[in-house]
Amino acid sequence: MNPSKKIIFPEFIALMALMSSLMALSIDAMLPALPMIGAELHVTEANDVQMIISSLFLGMAFGLMIYGPLSDYFGRKKPLYAGLLLYIVGCLISMEATTFNQMLIGRVIQGMGLAAPRVVSLAMIRDLFEQEAMARVMSFVMMVFILVPALAPALGQLILVFAPWQAIFQLFLILTTMILLWFGMRQPETLPVEKRSQFSFRQLTGAMFEVVKLKSAMGPTLTLGIIFGAFLGYLGASQQIFQGLYGKGNQFALYFGILALAFGGASMLNTKLLKRYGMLQLSKGSLILLSGVSLVFLPVTQLWAGVPPFWMFFAFLACSFFCIAILFGNLNALAMAPLGHIAGIGAAMVGMISTLISAGLGQYIGHLYDHTVLPLVTSFAVLSLLSLFILSQTTRQPRLLKPA
């Protein structure tokens, strides 16, 4: 990697991680405020408040197809500027919301804006790295990124002690401004003019069909969407489970943060294991472990009438998130590996398809919450097995099996 003398590798990693973490902050910092927002905006069904989370992903899924082609045509930087400005508009709408529908509209717009850093960060990494090298960079990004979901709920909870929930959106605005300034002043363009593609509807649809027909890209993409759907099901119901079902109150942020650190530990380990095993073998191994843990814990959950002791449930989540963290970086890299010649549209398609799947599944699983954890544990078991089957059937190319 040598895009410019202006930015060094650790700074590049930090910037990409901060761009990626804006999405995590926009979700996790909101979790402690969900009951307050629901009460103030007169939401009658408790599970409906989860739509504040899922609507963000819905907007992002559709936004991805806008910024992908634009980043291939205009370069990586201009679409990011546009997306972050759109995110700011969405924050302002949500911050001033007086009805639940207005809140959801603002969140959808925020999600459409967040699609830009999602596409641009992935495309920039793909511009500069390939195969296992890209997976290692994704893991480094994940290691920095993990600090945000570990601390975000506590940060949101702290803000609520001194200010109303609208102040959380003010934090988003400040952080977005910082990213705009840092990115604009320090990060060089990674897509030279001579490598940019001409924008045309025919070319766009051709590239989209190429991604869809390519099994080596679609297999990891579908797997990512399904597994992340199970995770989003947990995310949407986490406040109800920790604070409502298990009565952890203000300790919610602490336990949520500890679980988030499982992602960080897995990402650190992943960077070392990649050199020995390769990203496909690690992905399959993680799915096997996740399936086994879920299938073992499912009858245990049933034995306790859907509410096992908290320490058991917490241990199950920690092990599951460890597996999902390894899967996240590797599946993204696997999906992008054959798409280097259309990295922008490729990143957009991978992101859009996986996000639509995960948002739909996450919303469905979250709405199944019935004051037990049985629906959540069942979804982890079923979806991990389905993901393992899909990945095994679609990724058999020898070049993806061998580490670099």
C-alpha positions in Angstrom: 0.0 0.0 0.0 1.3 3.4 -1.0 -1.5 5.7 -2.0 0.3 8.8 -0.8 3.0 10.0 1.6 0.3 12.0 3.4 -1.2 9.1 5.3 0.5 6.2 6.9 -0.9 2.7 7.4 -2.0 3.0 11.0 -3.8 6.3 10.2 -5.5 4.7 7.2 -6.7 1.8 9.4 -8.0 4.3 12.1 -9.8 6.4 9.5 -11.5 3.4 7.8 -12.5 2.1 11.2 -13.9 5.4 12.3 -15.9 5.6 9.1 -17.2 2.1 9.6 -17.9 2.7 13.3 -20.3 5.5 12.5 -22.9 2.9 11.7 -22.3 1.0 15.0 -22.5 4.2 17.0 -25.7 5.1 15.2 -27.2 1.8 16.5 -25.6 1.0 19.8 -25.7 4.5 21.4 -29.4 4.5 20.7 -30.2 1.3 22.6 -30.5 2.7 26.1 -32.8 5.5 24.7 -35.3 3.2 23.0 -37.8 3.0 25.9 -37.7 6.8 26.3 -38.1 7.5 22.6 -41.0 4.9 22.4 -42.7 6.6 25.4 -42.3 10.1 24.1 -43.4 9.3 20.6 -46.4 7.2 21.9 -45.3 3.7 20.6 -47.9 1.3 22.0 -46.3 -2.1 21.0 -42.9 -2.6 22.8 -41.4 -4.7 19.9 -42.2 -1.9 17.4 -39.5 0.3 19.0 -37.0 -2.1 17.4 -37.8 -0.5 14.0 -35.6 2.4 15.1 -32.7 0.0 14.6 -34.0 -2.0 11.5 -35.1 1.2 9.6 -31.4 2.3 9.6 -30.4 -0.9 7.8 -33.3 -0.6 5.3 -32.1 2.8 4.2 -28.5 1.7 4.0 -29.4 -1.3 1.8 -31.0 1.0 -0.9 -28.3 3.6 -0.5 -25.6 1.1 -1.3 -26.7 0.8 -4.9 -26.4 4.6 -5.3 -22.9 5.0 -4.0 -21.4 1.9 -5.5 -21.7 3.1 -9.2 -20.9 6.7 -8.2 -17.7 5.6 -6.5 -16.6 3.8 -9.6 -17.4 6.8 -11.8 -16.4 9.8 -9.7 -13.8 8.2 -7.5 -14.1 7.3 -3.8 -14.1 10.7 -2.1 -16.9 12.7 -3.7 -19.6 10.1 -3.0 -18.5 9.9 0.6 -18.9 13.7 1.1 -22.5 13.4 -0.4 -23.4 10.5 1.9 -22.1 12.1 5.1 -24.1 15.3 4.3 -27.2 13.2 3.7 -26.6 11.4 7.1 -26.5 14.8 8.8 -29.9 15.7 7.3 -31.3 12.4 8.6 -29.9 13.1 12.1 -31.6 16.5 12.1 -35.0 15.0 11.1 -34.8 12.3 13.8 -33.6 14.8 16.4 -36.6 17.0 15.8 -39.1 14.1 15.5 -42.5 14.6 17.1 -44.0 11.3 15.8 -42.7 7.8 15.4 -43.1 7.9 11.7 -41.0 11.0 11.5 -38.3 9.3 13.6 -38.3 6.3 11.2 -38.1 8.6 8.1 -35.0 10.3 9.6 -33.5 6.9 10.4 -34.0 5.7 6.9 -32.3 8.8 5.5 -29.5 8.3 8.0 -29.1 4.7 6.7 -29.0 6.0 3.1 -26.2 8.3 4.1 -24.3 5.7 6.0 -24.2 3.6 2.8 -21.4 5.9 1.6 -18.8 5.1 4.2 -19.8 1.5 4.0 -19.1 1.3 0.3 -16.2 3.7 0.2 -14.2 2.1 3.0 -14.6 -1.4 1.5 -13.8 -0.2 -2.0 -10.7 1.7 -0.8 -9.4 -1.3 1.0 -10.1 -3.4 -2.1 -8.3 -0.8 -4.3 -5.2 -1.3 -2.2 -5.3 -5.0 -1.1 -6.3 -8.4 -2.3 -7.3 -11.8 -1.0 -5.9 -12.6 2.5 -4.1 -9.3 2.7 -7.6 -7.6 2.4 -8.9 -10.0 5.1 -6.1 -9.0 7.4 -6.7 -5.3 6.8 -10.5 -5.9 7.5 -9.5 -7.6 10.8 -7.3 -4.7 11.8 -10.2 -2.3 11.0 -12.4 -4.5 13.1 -10.0 -4.4 16.0 -10.3 -0.6 16.1 -13.9 -0.6 15.2 -14.9 -2.9 18.1 -14.2 -0.2 20.7 -17.2 1.7 19.4 -19.9 -0.9 20.1 -18.2 -1.8 23.3 -18.5 1.8 24.6 -21.4 3.2 22.7 -24.3 2.0 25.0 -22.4 3.3 28.0 -21.9 6.6 26.2 -25.6 6.8 25.3 -26.6 5.9 28.8 -24.2 8.6 30.2 -25.7 11.2 27.9 -29.2 10.4 29.1 -28.1 11.1 32.7 -27.5 14.8 31.8 -29.6 15.4 28.6 -32.6 14.2 26.7 -32.3 11.5 23.9 -31.9 14.2 21.3 -28.4 14.9 22.6 -27.3 11.5 21.2 -28.0 12.8 17.7 -26.0 15.9 18.5 -23.1 13.5 19.2 -23.6 11.9 15.8 -23.4 15.3 14.1 -20.2 16.3 15.9 -18.5 12.9 14.9 -19.6 13.2 11.3 -18.1 16.6 11.0 -14.8 15.3 12.4 -14.8 12.5 9.8 -15.5 14.9 7.0 -12.6 17.1 8.0 -10.1 14.2 8.6 -11.0 12.4 5.4 -10.9 15.5 3.3 -7.6 16.7 4.5 -5.6 13.4 4.9 -7.0 10.6 2.7 -5.9 10.6 -0.9 -8.0 9.3 -3.7 -7.4 5.5 -4.3 -9.1 5.1 -7.7 -7.0 6.9 -10.4 -9.0 8.6 -13.2 -7.7 6.1 -15.8 -9.3 3.2 -13.8 -12.7 4.8 -13.4 -15.6 3.3 -15.3 -18.0 5.2 -17.5 -21.5 5.3 -16.0 -24.2 3.8 -18.0 -27.4 1.9 -17.1 -26.4 -0.9 -19.4 -23.0 -1.2 -17.8 -24.5 -1.0 -14.3 -27.0 -3.8 -14.9 -24.3 -5.9 -16.6 -22.1 -5.5 -13.5 -25.0 -6.3 -11.2 -25.8 -9.5 -13.1 -22.1 -10.4 -13.1 -22.1 -10.3 -9.3 -25.3 -12.2 -8.9 -24.2 -15.0 -11.3 -20.8 -15.4 -9.7 -21.2 -18.1 -7.1 -17.9 -17.4 -5.4 -19.2 -13.9 -4.6 -22.9 -14.6 -4.0 -22.2 -17.5 -1.6 -20.3 -15.5 1.0 -22.8 -12.6 0.4 -25.8 -14.7 1.2 -24.0 -16.3 4.2 -23.1 -12.8 5.5 -26.7 -11.6 5.3 -28.1 -14.7 7.0 -25.6 -14.7 9.9 -25.8 -11.0 10.4 -29.6 -11.3 10.4 -29.4 -13.5 13.5 -27.1 -10.9 15.1 -29.5 -8.1 14.3 -32.3 -10.1 15.9 -30.3 -10.0 19.1 -29.4 -6.4 18.6 -33.0 -5.2 18.3 -34.2 -7.2 21.3 -31.0 -6.7 23.5 -32.4 -3.9 25.6 -35.6 -5.8 26.3 -33.7 -9.0 27.1 -31.0 -7.5 29.4 -33.1 -4.8 31.1 -36.5 -6.4 30.9 -36.1 -10.1 31.0 -33.0 -10.3 33.2 -33.5 -7.1 35.1 -29.9 -5.8 34.6 -31.0 -2.1 34.5 -28.0 0.2 34.2 -25.6 -2.8 33.9 -26.9 -3.3 30.3 -24.1 -1.1 28.9 -21.5 -3.1 30.8 -22.7 -6.5 29.7 -23.2 -5.2 26.1 -19.7 -3.8 26.1 -18.2 -7.1 27.4 -19.9 -9.0 24.6 -18.6 -6.5 22.0 -15.1 -7.1 23.2 -15.5 -10.8 22.1 -15.6 -9.3 18.6 -12.3 -7.6 19.2 -10.6 -10.7 20.6 -11.8 -12.7 17.6 -10.5 -10.1 15.1 -7.1 -10.1 16.8 -6.9 -13.9 16.6 -8.2 -13.9 13.0 -5.3 -11.8 11.7 -2.9 -14.6 13.0 -5.0 -17.6 11.9 -5.4 -16.2 8.3 -1.8 -16.9 7.5 -2.2 -20.5 8.5 -5.7 -21.5 7.4 -7.0 -19.0 4.9 -10.3 -17.1 5.0 -12.6 -19.8 3.6 -11.4 -22.5 6.0 -11.7 -20.1 8.9 -15.3 -19.1 7.8 -16.4 -22.7 7.6 -14.8 -23.6 10.9 -16.5 -20.7 12.6 -19.9 -21.7 11.2 -19.4 -25.3 12.4 -18.6 -24.0 15.9 -21.5 -21.6 15.9 -23.9 -24.3 14.7 -22.6 -26.7 17.4 -22.9 -24.2 20.2 -26.4 -23.2 19.2 -27.6 -26.8 18.8 -26.3 -27.7 22.2 -27.7 -24.6 23.9 -31.2 -24.9 22.3 -32.4 -27.9 24.4 -30.8 -26.2 27.5 -32.9 -23.2 26.8 -36.0 -25.3 26.4 -35.3 -27.1 29.7 -35.4 -23.7 31.4 -38.7 -22.8 29.7 -36.9 -20.3 27.5 -35.2 -18.3 30.3 -31.9 -20.0 31.2 -29.7 -18.6 34.0 -28.1 -15.3 32.9 -24.6 -16.6 33.1 -25.5 -19.5 30.7 -27.1 -17.1 28.2 -24.2 -14.7 28.5 -21.7 -17.4 27.8 -23.6 -18.6 24.8 -23.7 -15.0 23.4 -20.0 -14.5 24.0 -19.1 -17.7 22.1 -21.5 -16.9 19.3 -20.2 -13.4 18.8 -16.6 -14.7 18.7 -17.6 -16.8 15.7 -19.6 -14.0 14.0 -16.7 -11.6 14.3 -14.4 -14.0 12.5 -17.0 -14.5 9.9 -17.7 -10.8 9.3 -14.3 -9.8 7.9 -13.6 -13.1 6.1 -17.0 -13.3 4.4 -16.7 -9.7 3.2 -13.2 -10.4 1.8 -14.4 -13.7 0.2 -17.3 -11.9 -1.5 -15.1 -9.1 -2.8 -12.1 -11.3 -3.9 -13.4 -11.9 -7.5 -14.8 -8.4 -7.9 -11.7 -6.2 -8.0 -12.4 -5.0 -11.5 -15.8 -3.6 -10.3 -15.0 -2.9 -6.7 -17.4 -0.1 -6.2 -20.5 -1.8 -7.7 -19.3 -5.1 -6.2 -19.1 -3.6 -2.7 -22.5 -2.0 -3.3 -24.1 -5.3 -4.4 -22.5 -7.3 -1.6 -23.6 -4.7 0.9 -27.1 -4.3 -0.5 -28.0 -8.0 -0.7 -26.5 -8.9 2.6 -28.1 -5.9 4.3 -31.6 -6.5 2.9 -31.4 -10.1 4.0 -30.1 -9.2 7.5 -32.5 -6.4 8.0 -35.5 -8.5 7.1 -34.4 -11.5 9.2 -33.4 -9.2 12.1 -36.7 -7.5 12.2 -38.6 -10.8 12.0 -36.5 -12.4 14.7 -36.8 -9.3 17.0 -40.5 -9.3 16.7 -40.6 -12.9 17.8 -39.4 -11.9 21.2 -41.9 -13.3 23.7 -40.2 -12.6 27.0 -37.9 -15.6 26.5 -34.7 -16.1 24.6 -35.9 -19.2 22.8 -36.7 -17.5 19.5 -33.2 -16.0 19.5 -31.4 -19.2 20.3 -33.5 -21.1 17.7 -32.7 -18.5 15.0 -28.9 -18.8 15.7 -29.1 -22.6 15.4 -31.2 -22.6 12.2 -29.4 -19.8 10.4 -25.9 -21.0 11.2 -26.7 -24.4 9.7 -28.3 -22.8 6.6 -25.2 -20.5 6.2 -22.8 -23.4 6.5 -24.7 -25.3 3.8 -24.7 -22.3 1.4 -21.0 -21.5 1.9 -20.1 -25.2 1.4 -22.0 -25.3 -1.9 -20.8 -22.1 -3.4 -17.1 -21.7 -2.5 -14.9 -24.5 -3.8 -12.4 -22.7 -5.9 -8.9 -23.8 -5.1 -7.5 -20.3 -5.2 -9.8 -19.3 -2.4 -8.9 -22.3 -0.3 -5.2 -21.5 0.0 -3.9 -18.7 2.1 -1.6 -16.2 0.5 
